[in-house]
Amino acid sequence: MIEVKGLSYCYQGGSSLYFPDFRLQKGEKLLLLGQSGSGKTTLLHLVGGLLRGYSGSLKIEGVELSGLRETELDHLRGRKMGFVFQRNHLVQALTVEQNIRLAVWLAGEKVSDERIGYLLSHLQLDGKRHVRTSRISQGQAQRVAIARAVVNKPVVILADEPTSALDDVNCDRVIRLLTEMADEVQAALLIATHDNRLKEVIPNAIELK
């Protein structure tokens, strides 16, 4: 599903970052642990095809990302990957449901009303369906981001610091919902974080230094 081997990346004018080899299969979960500057977000962005020009090998479902054209990479991201970022990047002028549907539209996909309704209900957002995201709480916004990430039933879910700004109650709720959603579609789940609370739910981890 995800295979990283001999991977390194160098920002312009900076030193190279070297990453450990790992494989993540369908339905498996892995934490990328590390403090700021350790490279965990860089690695996540490389896996998501948001950064290019790496050395080594990085494959998704056996496909080497460096060999893909930009249009092919866009297609892969839209239909095979779901992203949950530290800043959820919701469109504040749109409602909860519209933000979720936007991800489907951008991927060129179609989604049933039943799928949207299921996600809203399961993530306890049904009462917020027609509320603009500028008027919901931080914890609710993160749940909308999770719904948006899994609506297309991706094979890979990438999350960057999804709980860093949340209290213990919302942290536990968000990480458990994220793992449940990954299990539902049997996606590989890769989370970059410095939040050690997540190890209680996902013990499988790589520490970047």
Order of alpha helices (4+ residues) and beta strands (2+ residues): beta-beta-beta-beta-alpha-beta-beta-alpha-beta-alpha-alpha-alpha-beta-alpha-beta-beta
